[in-house]
């Protein structure tokens, strides 16, 4: 330990500061140091979240395009292995995906249009049963009381016609923004599928040379985790839609296909989406099949949710993204509070990518350059879940083609 020099002894301010620092307990000094660093980190995260929200018109389409690219990348890679040019392979997969999506939406709309008259008839019958129960049941209401309630409801709608119109215009504007975002996502997806490798290589060039290989491998592992997440989520969504759809068909609820499709789409938002879609199915069963049918549908929805939570999630998503269920719930909640439905949709895949990338960056040894190409192939291949590679980063980074 060096002794203070003459300059230090002649500087009373420095000597006084050293004396005061010595009087502060060590625990308080450590706590203060941790506190201001924590505040700096929170401020940086706040700025990042603010910028993401400010640029949400761009960030959300890019994120959705990345999810779709992770879903379609294995098919593109399979065509490229069959000696298709990458641009042609991306065009074939994209056109096929749009055809499937358009056909599915068309089928749902046609089914809904065909079942709408039956749904209206059953709704009128249910309303007549409720009216009869109010008149002749335990409430023993009079016809005038029911008519007064209906008139009050109509008057309320007339008084708030302006706000209702404004809400409708806002909804129309939101639909327009969704369509614009969809077109932007489609445009970005074309470049991700056809030139994703070049885009990633360009981004990696901005990283310092001595850590460039490790960042490259970490990014490819993150994308491989995203591919696994999307594939596992699609499998879970299919099981949820088929299970609830069969249950609705057995009970006799109308609009089985549209409701099952809603469950399938909602399952891509973990936990929350399937619950909301199941709630819609229960409400339609209550209107069309009465309380007993609604209870049966509710039991079916709960059973499918339990199957998803205790069997499918641990087996598929647990192995794909290696995230604790508590982390998934907290991520969805934080995303829902900060960015609404889009945040709930993107929070878990973002956490999965960060988890895989950070775990790779924490690996001390630099990767073998040949392993970069191996990981690129693994990220795009349909069967990239290698338990040994996931457990031991050394195996992944030192793999030979």
C-alpha positions as CSV (number, residue, x, y, z in Angstrom):
1,X,0.0,0.0,0.0
2,X,1.5,3.4,-1.0
3,X,1.9,6.1,1.5
4,X,0.4,9.5,0.7
5,X,2.9,11.9,-0.8
6,X,3.8,15.4,0.1
7,X,1.2,16.8,-2.3
8,X,-1.5,14.8,-0.5
9,X,-0.4,16.1,2.9
10,X,-0.4,19.7,1.7
11,X,-4.0,19.3,0.2
12,X,-6.3,19.8,3.2
13,X,-9.4,19.2,1.1
14,X,-8.2,15.7,0.0
15,X,-7.2,14.8,3.5
16,X,-10.6,15.9,4.9
17,X,-12.4,13.9,2.2
18,X,-10.4,10.8,3.1
19,X,-11.2,11.3,6.7
20,X,-14.9,11.6,6.0
21,X,-14.9,8.5,3.7
22,X,-13.2,6.5,6.5
23,X,-16.1,7.5,8.9
24,X,-18.8,6.1,6.5
25,X,-19.5,2.4,7.2
26,X,-18.4,0.0,4.5
27,X,-21.9,-1.4,4.1
28,X,-23.4,2.1,3.4
29,X,-20.6,2.8,0.9
30,X,-21.4,-0.4,-1.0
31,X,-25.1,0.2,-0.8
32,X,-24.7,3.7,-2.2
33,X,-22.5,2.5,-5.0
34,X,-25.0,-0.2,-6.0
35,X,-27.9,2.3,-5.7
36,X,-26.6,4.8,-8.2
37,X,-25.6,2.1,-10.6
38,X,-29.0,0.6,-10.3
39,X,-30.6,4.1,-11.0
40,X,-28.4,4.4,-14.1
41,X,-29.5,1.0,-15.4
42,X,-33.2,1.8,-14.7
43,X,-32.8,5.2,-16.5
44,X,-31.2,3.5,-19.5
45,X,-34.0,0.9,-19.6
46,X,-36.6,3.6,-19.4
47,X,-35.1,5.5,-22.3
48,X,-35.0,2.2,-24.4
49,X,-38.6,1.4,-23.6
50,X,-39.6,5.0,-24.4
51,X,-37.8,4.9,-27.8
52,X,-39.3,1.5,-28.6
53,X,-42.8,2.9,-27.8
54,X,-42.1,6.0,-29.8
55,X,-41.0,3.9,-32.8
56,X,-43.6,1.2,-32.3
57,X,-44.9,1.8,-35.8
58,X,-41.6,0.3,-37.1
59,X,-40.6,-1.9,-34.1
60,X,-43.8,-4.0,-34.1
61,X,-43.8,-4.8,-37.8
62,X,-40.1,-5.7,-37.7
63,X,-40.7,-8.0,-34.7
64,X,-43.7,-9.7,-36.3
65,X,-41.7,-10.2,-39.5
66,X,-38.9,-11.7,-37.5
67,X,-41.4,-14.2,-35.8
68,X,-42.8,-15.1,-39.2
69,X,-39.3,-15.5,-40.6
70,X,-38.5,-17.9,-37.8
71,X,-41.7,-19.8,-38.7
72,X,-40.9,-20.0,-42.4
73,X,-37.1,-20.3,-42.3
74,X,-37.1,-24.1,-42.1
75,X,-39.2,-24.4,-45.2
76,X,-36.9,-22.0,-47.1
77,X,-33.8,-23.9,-45.9
78,X,-35.4,-27.2,-47.1
79,X,-36.0,-25.8,-50.6
80,X,-32.4,-24.3,-50.7
81,X,-31.0,-27.7,-49.9
82,X,-32.9,-29.0,-53.0
83,X,-30.9,-26.5,-55.1
84,X,-33.6,-23.9,-55.3
85,X,-32.3,-20.3,-55.5
86,X,-32.8,-18.6,-52.2
87,X,-34.9,-15.8,-53.7
88,X,-37.2,-18.3,-55.5
89,X,-37.4,-20.5,-52.4
90,X,-38.5,-17.4,-50.3
91,X,-41.1,-16.5,-52.9
92,X,-42.5,-20.0,-53.0
93,X,-42.8,-20.3,-49.2
94,X,-44.2,-16.8,-48.8
95,X,-46.8,-17.2,-51.5
96,X,-47.8,-20.6,-50.1
97,X,-48.0,-19.1,-46.6
98,X,-50.2,-16.3,-47.8
99,X,-52.4,-18.8,-49.7
100,X,-52.9,-20.9,-46.6
101,X,-53.6,-17.8,-44.5
102,X,-56.0,-16.4,-47.0
103,X,-57.8,-19.7,-47.5
104,X,-58.1,-20.1,-43.7
105,X,-59.6,-16.6,-43.2
106,X,-62.0,-17.1,-46.2
107,X,-63.1,-20.4,-44.7
108,X,-63.7,-18.8,-41.3
109,X,-65.7,-15.9,-42.8
110,X,-67.8,-18.2,-44.9
111,X,-68.5,-20.4,-41.9
112,X,-69.4,-17.4,-39.7
113,X,-71.7,-16.0,-42.4
114,X,-73.5,-19.4,-42.8
115,X,-73.9,-19.8,-39.0
116,X,-74.9,-16.2,-38.3
117,X,-78.7,-16.7,-39.0
118,X,-78.8,-19.8,-36.7
119,X,-76.9,-17.8,-34.0
120,X,-79.4,-14.9,-34.3
121,X,-82.3,-17.3,-34.0
122,X,-80.8,-18.9,-30.9
123,X,-80.0,-15.5,-29.5
124,X,-83.7,-14.4,-29.9
125,X,-84.9,-17.6,-28.3
126,X,-82.5,-17.1,-25.4
127,X,-83.7,-13.5,-24.9
128,X,-87.3,-14.7,-25.0
129,X,-86.5,-17.3,-22.4
130,X,-84.8,-14.7,-20.2
131,X,-87.9,-12.4,-20.6
132,X,-90.3,-15.2,-19.7
133,X,-88.1,-16.0,-16.6
134,X,-88.2,-12.4,-15.5
135,X,-92.0,-12.2,-15.9
136,X,-93.0,-15.7,-14.6
137,X,-89.9,-16.6,-12.5
138,X,-88.8,-15.5,-9.0
139,X,-88.3,-11.8,-10.0
140,X,-92.0,-11.5,-11.0
141,X,-91.4,-8.3,-13.0
142,X,-94.1,-6.5,-14.9
143,X,-94.1,-6.0,-18.7
144,X,-93.9,-2.2,-18.1
145,X,-90.7,-2.5,-16.0
146,X,-89.0,-4.5,-18.7
147,X,-90.1,-2.0,-21.4
148,X,-88.9,0.9,-19.3
149,X,-85.5,-0.8,-19.0
150,X,-85.3,-1.2,-22.8
151,X,-86.3,2.4,-23.3
152,X,-83.6,3.6,-20.9
153,X,-81.0,1.5,-22.7
154,X,-82.1,3.0,-26.1
155,X,-82.0,6.5,-24.6
156,X,-78.5,5.9,-23.2
157,X,-77.3,4.9,-26.7
158,X,-78.9,8.0,-28.2
159,X,-77.3,10.4,-25.7
160,X,-73.9,8.8,-26.2
161,X,-74.2,8.6,-29.9
162,X,-71.3,11.1,-30.4
163,X,-68.9,9.1,-28.2
164,X,-70.0,5.9,-29.9
165,X,-69.3,7.4,-33.3
166,X,-65.9,8.6,-32.2
167,X,-65.1,5.1,-30.9
168,X,-66.1,3.6,-34.2
169,X,-63.9,6.0,-36.1
170,X,-61.0,5.2,-33.7
171,X,-61.6,1.5,-34.3
172,X,-61.6,2.1,-38.1
173,X,-58.4,4.0,-37.8
174,X,-56.9,1.2,-35.7
175,X,-57.9,-1.3,-38.4
176,X,-56.2,0.9,-41.0
177,X,-53.0,1.0,-38.8
178,X,-53.2,-2.8,-38.5
179,X,-53.4,-3.3,-42.3
180,X,-50.6,-0.9,-42.8
181,X,-48.5,-2.7,-40.3
182,X,-49.3,-6.0,-41.9
183,X,-48.1,-4.8,-45.3
184,X,-45.0,-3.4,-43.8
185,X,-44.3,-6.7,-42.0
186,X,-44.9,-8.6,-45.3
187,X,-42.4,-6.3,-47.0
188,X,-39.8,-6.8,-44.3
189,X,-40.4,-10.5,-44.2
190,X,-39.5,-10.8,-47.9
191,X,-36.0,-9.4,-47.2
192,X,-35.6,-11.5,-44.1
193,X,-36.3,-14.7,-46.0
194,X,-34.3,-13.8,-49.1
195,X,-31.4,-12.0,-47.5
196,X,-31.4,-12.6,-43.8
197,X,-27.9,-13.9,-43.8
198,X,-26.5,-10.8,-45.5
199,X,-28.5,-8.5,-43.1
200,X,-27.1,-10.3,-40.0
201,X,-23.5,-10.2,-41.4
202,X,-23.8,-6.5,-42.0
203,X,-25.0,-5.9,-38.4
204,X,-22.3,-8.0,-36.9
205,X,-19.6,-5.9,-38.7
206,X,-20.5,-3.1,-36.3
207,X,-19.2,-5.2,-33.3
208,X,-15.6,-4.9,-32.3
209,X,-13.4,-7.5,-34.1
210,X,-12.2,-9.3,-31.0
211,X,-15.7,-10.3,-29.9
212,X,-17.3,-10.5,-33.4
213,X,-17.3,-14.3,-33.5
214,X,-18.9,-14.7,-30.1
215,X,-21.6,-12.1,-30.9
216,X,-22.2,-13.9,-34.2
217,X,-22.7,-17.3,-32.5
218,X,-24.9,-15.7,-29.8
219,X,-27.1,-14.1,-32.4
220,X,-27.5,-17.4,-34.3
221,X,-28.3,-19.2,-31.1
222,X,-30.9,-16.6,-30.3
223,X,-32.5,-17.1,-33.7
224,X,-32.4,-20.9,-33.2
225,X,-34.2,-20.4,-29.9
226,X,-36.8,-18.2,-31.7
227,X,-37.4,-20.9,-34.3
228,X,-37.9,-23.5,-31.6
229,X,-40.3,-21.2,-29.7
230,X,-42.4,-20.5,-32.8
231,X,-42.6,-24.2,-33.7
232,X,-43.5,-25.3,-30.2
233,X,-46.1,-22.5,-29.8
234,X,-47.7,-23.6,-33.1
235,X,-47.9,-27.2,-31.9
236,X,-49.5,-26.1,-28.6
237,X,-52.0,-23.8,-30.5
238,X,-53.0,-26.7,-32.8
239,X,-53.7,-29.0,-29.8
240,X,-55.7,-26.2,-28.0
241,X,-57.8,-25.5,-31.1
242,X,-58.5,-29.2,-31.9
243,X,-59.3,-30.0,-28.3
244,X,-61.7,-27.1,-27.7
245,X,-63.1,-27.5,-31.2
246,X,-64.0,-31.1,-30.6
247,X,-65.6,-30.2,-27.3
248,X,-67.7,-27.5,-28.8
249,X,-68.8,-29.9,-31.6
250,X,-69.9,-32.5,-29.0
251,X,-71.8,-30.0,-27.0
252,X,-73.5,-28.6,-30.1
253,X,-72.3,-25.0,-30.0
254,X,-72.6,-23.3,-33.4
255,X,-69.6,-21.6,-35.2
256,X,-67.2,-24.4,-34.1
257,X,-64.7,-23.7,-36.9
258,X,-64.4,-19.9,-36.3
259,X,-64.1,-20.4,-32.5
260,X,-61.4,-23.1,-32.9
261,X,-59.6,-20.7,-35.2
262,X,-59.8,-18.0,-32.6
263,X,-58.4,-20.4,-30.0
264,X,-55.5,-21.2,-32.4
265,X,-54.6,-17.6,-33.0
266,X,-55.0,-16.7,-29.3
267,X,-52.7,-19.5,-28.3
268,X,-49.8,-17.5,-29.8
269,X,-50.2,-15.1,-26.8
270,X,-49.2,-17.5,-24.0
271,X,-51.6,-18.0,-21.2
272,X,-53.7,-14.9,-21.9
273,X,-54.7,-15.5,-25.5
274,X,-56.2,-19.0,-25.0
275,X,-58.1,-17.9,-21.8
276,X,-59.7,-15.0,-23.7
277,X,-60.6,-17.2,-26.7
278,X,-62.0,-19.8,-24.4
279,X,-64.1,-17.1,-22.6
280,X,-65.6,-16.1,-25.9
281,X,-66.6,-19.8,-26.6
282,X,-68.2,-20.0,-23.1
283,X,-70.2,-16.8,-23.7
284,X,-71.5,-18.1,-27.1
285,X,-72.4,-21.5,-25.4
286,X,-74.3,-19.6,-22.7
287,X,-76.3,-17.7,-25.3
288,X,-77.0,-20.6,-27.6
289,X,-77.0,-23.7,-25.3
290,X,-78.0,-22.2,-21.9
291,X,-76.2,-22.4,-18.5
292,X,-75.7,-26.1,-18.6
293,X,-74.0,-26.0,-22.0
294,X,-71.8,-23.1,-20.9
295,X,-70.7,-25.0,-17.8
296,X,-69.7,-28.0,-19.9
297,X,-67.8,-25.8,-22.4
298,X,-66.1,-24.1,-19.4
299,X,-65.0,-27.5,-18.1
300,X,-63.7,-28.4,-21.5
301,X,-61.7,-25.2,-21.8
302,X,-60.3,-25.6,-18.3
303,X,-59.3,-29.2,-19.1
304,X,-57.5,-28.1,-22.3
305,X,-55.7,-25.3,-20.4
306,X,-54.6,-27.8,-17.7
307,X,-53.3,-30.1,-20.5
308,X,-51.4,-27.2,-22.0
309,X,-50.0,-25.9,-18.7
310,X,-48.9,-29.2,-17.2
311,X,-48.0,-31.3,-20.2
312,X,-47.5,-29.3,-23.4
313,X,-45.8,-26.3,-22.0
314,X,-43.1,-28.3,-20.0
315,X,-42.5,-30.8,-22.8
316,X,-42.5,-28.4,-25.8
317,X,-42.0,-24.8,-24.8
318,X,-39.9,-25.8,-21.8
319,X,-37.4,-27.7,-23.9
320,X,-37.5,-25.1,-26.7
321,X,-36.8,-21.9,-24.8
322,X,-35.6,-23.2,-21.4
323,X,-37.6,-20.6,-19.5
324,X,-39.2,-21.0,-16.0
325,X,-43.0,-20.6,-16.0
326,X,-42.7,-17.7,-13.6
327,X,-40.4,-15.9,-16.0
328,X,-43.0,-16.4,-18.8
329,X,-45.9,-15.1,-16.7
330,X,-43.9,-12.0,-15.5
331,X,-42.7,-11.3,-19.0
332,X,-46.3,-11.5,-20.4
333,X,-47.5,-9.2,-17.6
334,X,-44.8,-6.6,-18.2
335,X,-45.3,-6.7,-21.9
336,X,-49.1,-6.3,-21.5
337,X,-48.7,-3.3,-19.2
338,X,-46.1,-1.6,-21.2
339,X,-47.2,-2.3,-24.8
340,X,-50.7,-3.9,-24.7
341,X,-51.4,-7.0,-26.8
342,X,-48.3,-6.5,-29.0
343,X,-46.2,-6.5,-25.8
344,X,-47.8,-9.7,-24.5
345,X,-47.3,-11.3,-27.9
346,X,-43.6,-10.3,-28.3
347,X,-42.4,-10.5,-24.6
348,X,-41.8,-14.2,-24.4
349,X,-40.0,-14.6,-27.7
350,X,-37.8,-11.6,-26.8
351,X,-37.0,-13.2,-23.4
352,X,-36.2,-16.5,-25.1
353,X,-33.8,-14.8,-27.6
354,X,-32.1,-12.8,-24.8
355,X,-31.8,-15.9,-22.7
356,X,-30.1,-17.9,-25.4
357,X,-27.9,-15.0,-26.5
358,X,-26.7,-14.0,-23.0
359,X,-26.0,-17.6,-22.1
360,X,-23.8,-17.9,-25.2
361,X,-22.0,-14.6,-24.5
362,X,-21.2,-15.7,-21.0
363,X,-19.2,-18.6,-22.4
364,X,-15.6,-17.8,-22.0
365,X,-13.9,-19.4,-24.9
366,X,-14.1,-18.0,-28.5
367,X,-16.0,-20.2,-30.8
368,X,-14.5,-22.2,-33.6
369,X,-15.0,-20.3,-36.9
370,X,-16.5,-23.4,-38.5
371,X,-19.2,-23.6,-35.9
372,X,-20.7,-20.3,-37.1
373,X,-21.9,-22.0,-40.3
374,X,-23.1,-25.0,-38.3
375,X,-25.2,-22.9,-36.1
376,X,-26.6,-21.0,-39.1
377,X,-27.7,-24.4,-40.6
378,X,-29.1,-25.5,-37.3
379,X,-31.1,-22.3,-36.9
380,X,-32.9,-23.0,-40.2
381,X,-33.3,-26.8,-40.1
382,X,-36.6,-28.2,-39.0
383,X,-34.9,-30.5,-36.4
384,X,-32.5,-28.3,-34.6
385,X,-33.3,-29.3,-31.0
386,X,-30.2,-31.2,-30.1
387,X,-30.3,-31.9,-26.3
388,X,-26.6,-32.3,-26.0
389,X,-26.0,-29.0,-27.8
390,X,-28.4,-27.2,-25.6
391,X,-27.0,-28.6,-22.4
392,X,-23.3,-28.1,-23.2
393,X,-22.3,-24.8,-24.9
394,X,-18.8,-26.3,-25.5
395,X,-20.3,-28.9,-27.9
396,X,-22.2,-26.2,-29.9
397,X,-19.3,-23.8,-30.3
398,X,-16.8,-26.5,-31.1
399,X,-19.0,-28.5,-33.5
400,X,-17.6,-29.4,-36.9
401,X,-19.6,-29.3,-40.1
